[in-house]
């Protein structure tokens, strides 16, 4: 159960980083700021290092951080489900008349 929760948090934090860079909400970052400072003070940000640090200390991550990350994950899923397809299917090729 802890492994599933840790994986979920790590994936959600990774998605959150992409959302924050694209102008999305930074709520999980704000909610997790104290956890990051307390649990991962020597971790250099980038390439998923913060997520890995928090994942490794999942039992110590605050409920507020977990809640914010899960809310962002739900919002990201809803946004993707509502977005139009990026690559619509291509019509089948038709042979030219002979």
MMTF fields as JSON, N, C-alpha, C and O atoms, coordinates in Angstrom:
{
  "mmtfVersion": "1.0.0",
  "mmtfProducer": "UNKNOWN",
  "numBonds": 391,
  "numAtoms": 392,
  "numGroups": 98,
  "numChains": 1,
  "numModels": 1,
  "chainsPerModel": [1],
  "groupsPerChain": [98],
  "chainIdList": ["A"],
  "bondAtomList": [4, 2, 8, 6, 12, 10, 16, 14, 20, 18, 24, 22, 28, 26, 32, 30, 36, 34, 40, 38, 44, 42, 48, 46, 52, 50, 56, 54, 60, 58, 64, 62, 68, 66, 72, 70, 76, 74, 80, 78, 84, 82, 88, 86, 92, 90, 96, 94, 100, 98, 104, 102, 108, 106, 112, 110, 116, 114, 120, 118, 124, 122, 128, 126, 132, 130, 136, 134, 140, 138, 144, 142, 148, 146, 152, 150, 156, 154, 160, 158, 164, 162, 168, 166, 172, 170, 176, 174, 180, 178, 184, 182, 188, 186, 192, 190, 196, 194, 200, 198, 204, 202, 208, 206, 212, 210, 216, 214, 220, 218, 224, 222, 228, 226, 232, 230, 236, 234, 240, 238, 244, 242, 248, 246, 252, 250, 256, 254, 260, 258, 264, 262, 268, 266, 272, 270, 276, 274, 280, 278, 284, 282, 288, 286, 292, 290, 296, 294, 300, 298, 304, 302, 308, 306, 312, 310, 316, 314, 320, 318, 324, 322, 328, 326, 332, 330, 336, 334, 340, 338, 344, 342, 348, 346, 352, 350, 356, 354, 360, 358, 364, 362, 368, 366, 372, 370, 376, 374, 380, 378, 384, 382, 388, 386],
  "bondOrderList": [1, 1, 1, 1, 1, 1, 1, 1, 1, 1, 1, 1, 1, 1, 1, 1, 1, 1, 1, 1, 1, 1, 1, 1, 1, 1, 1, 1, 1, 1, 1, 1, 1, 1, 1, 1, 1, 1, 1, 1, 1, 1, 1, 1, 1, 1, 1, 1, 1, 1, 1, 1, 1, 1, 1, 1, 1, 1, 1, 1, 1, 1, 1, 1, 1, 1, 1, 1, 1, 1, 1, 1, 1, 1, 1, 1, 1, 1, 1, 1, 1, 1, 1, 1, 1, 1, 1, 1, 1, 1, 1, 1, 1, 1, 1, 1, 1],
  "groupList": [{"groupName": "UNK", "atomNameList": ["N", "CA", "C", "O"], "elementList": ["N", "C", "C", "O"], "formalChargeList": [0, 0, 0, 0], "bondAtomList": [1, 0, 2, 1, 3, 2], "bondOrderList": [1, 1, 2], "singleLetterCode": "X", "chemCompType": "L-PEPTIDE LINKING"}],
  "groupTypeList": [0, 0, 0, 0, 0, 0, 0, 0, 0, 0, 0, 0, 0, 0, 0, 0, 0, 0, 0, 0, 0, 0, 0, 0, 0, 0, 0, 0, 0, 0, 0, 0, 0, 0, 0, 0, 0, 0, 0, 0, 0, 0, 0, 0, 0, 0, 0, 0, 0, 0, 0, 0, 0, 0, 0, 0, 0, 0, 0, 0, 0, 0, 0, 0, 0, 0, 0, 0, 0, 0, 0, 0, 0, 0, 0, 0, 0, 0, 0, 0, 0, 0, 0, 0, 0, 0, 0, 0, 0, 0, 0, 0, 0, 0, 0, 0, 0, 0],
  "groupIdList": [1, 2, 3, 4, 5, 6, 7, 8, 9, 10, 11, 12, 13, 14, 15, 16, 17, 18, 19, 20, 21, 22, 23, 24, 25, 26, 27, 28, 29, 30, 31, 32, 33, 34, 35, 36, 37, 38, 39, 40, 41, 42, 43, 44, 45, 46, 47, 48, 49, 50, 51, 52, 53, 54, 55, 56, 57, 58, 59, 60, 61, 62, 63, 64, 65, 66, 67, 68, 69, 70, 71, 72, 73, 74, 75, 76, 77, 78, 79, 80, 81, 82, 83, 84, 85, 86, 87, 88, 89, 90, 91, 92, 93, 94, 95, 96, 97, 98],
  "secStructList": [7, 2, 2, 2, 2, 2, 2, 2, 2, 2, 2, 2, 2, 2, 2, 2, 2, 2, 2, 2, 2, 6, 6, 7, 7, 7, 2, 2, 2, 2, 2, 2, 2, 2, 2, 2, 2, 2, 2, 7, 6, 6, 7, 7, 7, 1, 6, 6, 2, 2, 2, 2, 2, 2, 2, 2, 6, 4, 4, 4, 1, 7, 2, 2, 2, 2, 2, 2, 2, 2, 2, 2, 2, 2, 2, 2, 2, 2, 2, 2, 2, 2, 1, 7, 7, 1, 1, 7, 7, 7, 7, 7, 7, 7, 7, 7, 7, 7],
  "xCoordList": [0.822, 0.0, 0.869, 0.577, 1.941, 2.833, 3.508, 3.722, 3.846, 4.5, 3.562, 3.996, 2.297, 1.322, 1.17, 1.153, 1.062, 0.93, 2.178, 2.078, 3.33, 4.581, 4.678, 5.076, 4.316, 4.349, 3.371, 3.685, 2.177, 1.164, 1.66, 1.49, 2.268, 2.79, 3.887, 3.907, 4.785, 5.889, 5.377, 5.828, 4.442, 3.884, 3.126, 3.225, 2.381, 1.623, 2.541, 2.283, 3.596, 4.549, 5.252, 5.51, 5.557, 6.19, 5.251, 5.667, 3.992, 3.0, 2.823, 2.629, 2.887, 2.735, 3.842, 3.591, 5.06, 6.16, 5.903, 6.184, 5.372, 5.057, 3.93, 3.969, 2.935, 1.823, 2.306, 1.919, 3.137, 3.631, 4.456, 4.376, 5.246, 6.057, 5.202, 5.591, 4.024, 3.172, 2.137, 1.19, 2.302, 1.401, 0.244, -0.684, 0.28, -0.788, -0.632, 0.23, -1.461, -1.443, -0.189, 0.358, 0.257, 1.434, 1.033, 1.878, -0.237, -0.704, 0.074, 0.463, 0.322, 1.104, 2.499, 3.006, 3.119, 4.449, 4.401, 5.277, 3.38, 3.233, 2.942, 3.515, 2.046, 1.659, 2.804, 2.87, 3.695, 4.792, 6.098, 7.091, 6.098, 7.329, 7.986, 9.193, 7.21, 7.776, 8.31, 9.349, 7.587, 8.039, 9.359, 10.27, 9.455, 10.684, 11.842, 12.933, 11.6, 12.65, 13.059, 14.236, 12.081, 12.35, 12.943, 13.862, 12.408, 12.803, 13.92, 14.648, 14.044, 14.994, 15.843, 15.987, 16.405, 17.091, 18.329, 18.683, 18.979, 20.206, 19.984, 20.944, 18.714, 18.41, 18.36, 17.64, 19.118, 19.138, 17.919, 17.729, 17.091, 15.912, 16.293, 17.37, 15.392, 15.58, 15.688, 16.136, 15.267, 15.355, 14.678, 15.099, 13.632, 12.85, 13.466, 12.97, 14.545, 15.228, 14.36, 14.369, 13.61, 12.729, 11.648, 11.363, 11.046, 10.01, 10.557, 9.897, 11.759, 12.36, 12.639, 12.448, 13.092, 13.358, 12.072, 12.042, 11.009, 9.733, 9.174, 8.628, 9.307, 8.825, 9.508, 8.873, 10.792, 11.535, 11.182, 11.51, 10.508, 10.149, 8.64, 8.168, 7.899, 6.444, 5.738, 4.78, 6.196, 5.544, 5.643, 4.84, 6.62, 6.825, 6.221, 6.213, 5.716, 5.121, 3.808, 3.016, 3.582, 2.38, 1.107, 1.122, 0.012, -1.285, -1.662, -2.281, -1.298, -1.605, -0.932, -1.536, 0.306, 1.043, 0.394, 0.153, 0.115, -0.511, -1.848, -2.149, -2.653, -3.968, -3.842, -4.573, -2.933, -2.743, -2.275, -2.729, -1.374, -0.86, -1.974, -2.107, -2.77, -3.866, -4.919, -5.465, -5.209, -6.174, -5.647, -6.407, -4.363, -3.774, -3.797, -4.055, -3.535, -3.556, -4.952, -5.093, -5.974, -7.354, -7.673, -8.301, -7.247, -7.477, -6.757, -7.31, -5.545, -4.791, -5.501, -5.59, -6.002, -6.727, -7.988, -8.286, -8.722, -9.947, -9.632, -10.351, -8.559, -8.166, -7.784, -8.16, -7.033, -6.641, -7.854, -7.934, -8.788, -9.974, -10.844, -11.497, -10.856, -11.687, -11.003, -11.668, -9.699, -8.956, -9.201, -9.36, -9.231, -9.38, -8.149, -7.065, -8.327, -7.226, -6.095, -6.336, -4.875, -3.706, -3.434, -3.086, -3.596, -3.327, -4.557, -4.668, -5.487, -6.687, -6.313, -5.289, -7.13, -6.812, -6.751, -7.525, -5.827, -5.668, -6.619, -6.768, -7.265, -8.186, -7.422, -6.253, -8.091, -7.457, -7.06, -7.797, -5.909, -5.439, -6.316, -6.67, -6.655, -7.488, -6.616, -5.877, -6.706, -5.925, -6.463, -7.678, -5.581, -6.047, -6.716, -6.372, -7.675, -8.339, -7.346, -6.383, -7.577, -6.659, -7.129, -6.491],
  "yCoordList": [-1.191, 0.0, 1.26, 2.223, 1.243, 2.406, 2.613, 3.75, 1.509, 1.627, 2.276, 3.1, 1.918, 2.519, 4.002, 4.818, 4.355, 5.765, 6.543, 7.679, 5.962, 6.639, 6.847, 7.917, 5.828, 5.95, 6.992, 7.786, 7.0, 7.984, 9.392, 10.284, 9.602, 10.923, 11.323, 12.459, 10.423, 10.755, 11.115, 12.094, 10.334, 10.632, 11.947, 12.734, 12.181, 13.425, 14.625, 15.658, 14.514, 15.62, 15.86, 17.007, 14.811, 14.981, 15.711, 16.616, 15.318, 16.001, 17.437, 18.327, 17.666, 19.014, 19.916, 21.078, 19.41, 20.213, 20.649, 21.793, 19.756, 20.112, 21.133, 22.053, 20.985, 21.933, 23.293, 24.307, 23.34, 24.62, 25.321, 26.542, 24.572, 25.176, 25.695, 26.643, 25.081, 25.511, 26.533, 26.81, 27.098, 28.145, 27.63, 28.385, 26.36, 25.808, 26.214, 27.022, 25.653, 26.001, 25.489, 24.451, 26.217, 25.818, 25.383, 25.346, 25.052, 24.689, 23.533, 23.637, 22.432, 21.363, 21.826, 21.433, 22.637, 23.138, 23.946, 23.818, 24.778, 25.585, 24.698, 24.883, 23.733, 22.854, 21.945, 21.542, 21.625, 20.705, 21.421, 20.777, 22.739, 23.504, 23.177, 22.942, 23.161, 22.877, 21.445, 21.193, 20.51, 19.111, 18.993, 18.288, 19.685, 19.634, 20.216, 19.647, 21.351, 21.989, 21.112, 21.044, 20.448, 19.638, 18.272, 17.803, 17.637, 16.261, 16.143, 15.151, 17.16, 17.079, 18.345, 18.871, 18.845, 20.135, 20.167, 21.227, 19.047, 19.016, 18.478, 18.239, 18.284, 17.736, 18.866, 19.847, 18.725, 19.714, 19.484, 18.374, 20.509, 20.346, 19.994, 20.342, 19.304, 18.94, 17.449, 16.717, 17.007, 15.608, 14.662, 13.514, 15.131, 14.279, 14.0, 13.149, 14.707, 14.423, 14.751, 14.005, 15.853, 16.203, 15.14, 14.695, 14.733, 13.698, 12.405, 11.754, 12.033, 10.808, 10.915, 9.955, 12.086, 12.287, 12.134, 11.423, 12.808, 12.718, 11.3, 10.806, 10.659, 9.281, 8.369, 7.49, 8.584, 7.765, 8.023, 7.223, 9.151, 9.501, 9.695, 10.533, 8.913, 9.046, 9.078, 9.83, 8.284, 8.225, 9.556, 9.834, 10.377, 11.65, 12.85, 13.958, 12.642, 13.739, 14.151, 13.302, 15.452, 15.964, 15.628, 15.443, 15.554, 15.291, 16.41, 16.151, 17.648, 18.772, 18.638, 18.934, 18.197, 17.984, 16.859, 17.006, 15.754, 14.623, 15.028, 14.674, 15.77, 16.198, 17.113, 16.945, 18.075, 19.011, 18.287, 18.596, 17.334, 16.586, 15.764, 15.737, 15.1, 14.286, 15.157, 14.757, 16.329, 17.242, 17.695, 17.775, 17.989, 18.409, 17.262, 17.469, 16.081, 14.911, 14.715, 14.437, 14.859, 14.725, 15.809, 15.532, 17.032, 18.14, 17.902, 18.184, 17.391, 17.104, 16.052, 16.183, 15.018, 13.968, 14.524, 14.203, 15.349, 15.934, 16.835, 16.828, 17.609, 18.508, 17.711, 18.072, 16.625, 15.797, 15.131, 15.022, 14.691, 14.019, 14.995, 14.592, 16.266, 17.262, 17.883, 18.507, 17.724, 18.339, 17.581, 16.36, 18.306, 17.613, 16.767, 17.03, 15.774, 14.868, 15.644, 16.462, 15.398, 16.066, 15.604, 16.402, 14.327, 13.751, 12.988, 11.786, 13.674, 12.972, 11.882, 11.986, 10.842, 9.746, 10.249, 11.113, 9.692, 10.05, 9.195, 7.999, 9.823, 9.071, 7.982, 8.148, 6.883, 5.771, 6.203, 6.92, 5.763, 6.103, 5.414, 4.243, 6.169, 5.627, 5.501, 6.421, 4.368, 4.154, 5.049, 5.187, 5.662, 6.497, 5.628, 4.455, 6.199, 5.412, 4.993, 5.709, 3.869, 3.356, 3.746, 3.409],
  "zCoordList": [0.0, 0.0, 0.0, -0.708, 0.801, 0.848, -0.5, -0.92, -1.186, -2.488, -3.498, -4.303, -3.465, -4.374, -4.081, -5.003, -2.82, -2.441, -2.825, -3.288, -2.643, -2.991, -4.494, -4.955, -5.254, -6.708, -7.183, -8.069, -6.597, -6.958, -6.677, -7.508, -5.526, -5.182, -6.152, -6.624, -6.453, -7.354, -8.739, -9.334, -9.254, -10.573, -10.566, -11.508, -9.521, -9.441, -9.327, -9.946, -8.558, -8.442, -9.772, -10.139, -10.48, -11.785, -12.729, -13.453, -12.718, -13.553, -13.104, -13.932, -11.824, -11.291, -11.789, -12.107, -11.865, -12.378, -13.803, -14.161, -14.624, -16.004, -16.058, -16.875, -15.208, -15.185, -14.737, -15.319, -13.722, -13.226, -14.291, -14.427, -15.049, -16.094, -17.233, -17.915, -17.453, -18.555, -18.113, -18.849, -16.921, -16.468, -15.624, -15.333, -15.224, -14.409, -12.952, -12.606, -12.124, -10.705, -10.015, -10.389, -9.014, -8.252, -6.853, -5.958, -6.642, -5.305, -4.686, -3.522, -5.407, -4.778, -4.393, -3.342, -5.204, -4.857, -3.581, -2.726, -3.446, -2.237, -1.035, 0.039, -1.227, -0.122, 0.316, 1.477, -0.603, -0.298, 0.038, 0.375, -0.052, 0.162, 1.504, 1.56, 2.574, 3.9, 3.976, 4.588, 3.347, 3.332, 2.584, 3.02, 1.46, 0.67, 1.476, 1.505, 2.128, 2.928, 4.117, 4.473, 4.721, 5.911, 5.569, 6.239, 4.52, 4.218, 3.178, 3.147, 2.335, 1.225, 1.101, -0.003, 2.193, 2.14, 1.242, 0.726, 1.052, 0.254, -1.154, -1.886, -1.539, -2.853, -3.876, -3.692, -4.941, -6.007, -6.901, -7.398, -7.116, -7.975, -9.41, -9.894, -10.062, -11.465, -11.662, -10.779, -12.841, -13.242, -12.256, -12.115, -11.57, -10.691, -9.327, -8.589, -8.981, -7.707, -6.497, -5.517, -6.545, -5.41, -5.257, -4.145, -6.373, -6.316, -5.737, -4.927, -6.15, -5.638, -4.147, -3.4, -3.718, -2.299, -1.487, -0.482, -1.936, -1.212, -1.265, -0.278, -2.397, -2.534, -1.516, -0.932, -1.313, -0.372, 1.089, 1.966, 1.345, 2.728, 2.849, 3.617, 2.084, 1.983, 3.337, 3.517, 4.27, 5.583, 6.32, 7.212, 5.954, 6.642, 5.908, 6.444, 4.688, 3.905, 4.556, 4.966, 4.65, 5.323, 4.555, 3.338, 5.296, 4.672, 3.706, 2.673, 4.028, 3.155, 1.804, 0.772, 1.804, 0.563, -0.237, -1.435, 0.412, -0.275, -0.877, -2.017, -0.118, -0.59, -1.797, -2.773, -1.752, -2.862, -4.122, -5.224, -3.96, -5.1, -5.729, -6.953, -4.915, -5.447, -6.138, -7.166, -5.595, -6.224, -7.581, -8.547, -7.658, -8.933, -9.93, -11.116, -9.46, -10.345, -10.933, -12.124, -10.106, -10.576, -11.6, -12.622, -11.333, -12.262, -13.589, -14.652, -13.534, -14.763, -15.601, -16.822, -14.954, -15.677, -16.328, -17.479, -15.603, -16.144, -17.333, -18.332, -17.222, -18.312, -19.557, -20.672, -19.359, -20.507, -21.148, -22.371, -20.326, -20.856, -21.656, -22.618, -21.267, -21.936, -23.152, -23.979, -23.271, -24.372, -25.665, -25.654, -26.786, -28.076, -28.356, -27.836, -29.165, -29.499, -30.153, -31.04, -29.727, -30.29, -31.722, -32.592, -31.943, -33.254, -33.729, -33.488, -34.404, -34.855, -35.852, -36.528, -35.949, -36.859, -38.305, -38.717, -39.042, -40.444, -41.259, -41.008, -42.243, -43.102, -43.838, -44.184, -44.067, -44.761, -46.174, -46.85, -46.592, -47.925, -48.966, -48.832, -50.0, -51.077, -52.305, -52.655, -52.949, -54.171, -55.264, -55.405, -56.045, -57.156, -58.218, -58.369, -58.958, -60.008, -61.093, -61.369, -61.684, -62.719, -64.07, -65.067]
}
